[in-house]
Amino acid sequence: MKLFSIIEQIVFNTYEGMVRIMYKEGESENIAELLRALPGITTVTNAGSSSEMGAMTFKVKLITQKQGEEAFEAFKTNATQKYPNIIKIEIANETIEEK
């Protein structure tokens, strides 16, 4: 019963926000799939791209125990450390909302 009461107290939140991914030239085809493979990411939807700038914009939905901005910063850190073809990630903090 003790484990059940601990698990019962765990609260997860779902957040959605817009992010811009800057990537190395010519390496854009699998960016969405790479992002979906990160921990906590539930949905990645392509919202636009600019091949001239080497950038893609995504709507990202994630599940976490953290607050929204902190969770997206963790996502940013994980993605840039794990995938060398991602140069930079910009998070539109004003678009982060709890779902």
Summary of the structure (lengths in Angstrom):
residues: 99
radius of gyration: 15.1
end to end distance: 30.8
largest distance: 57.8
contacts: 268
relative contact order: 0.29
helix: 31%
strand: 39%
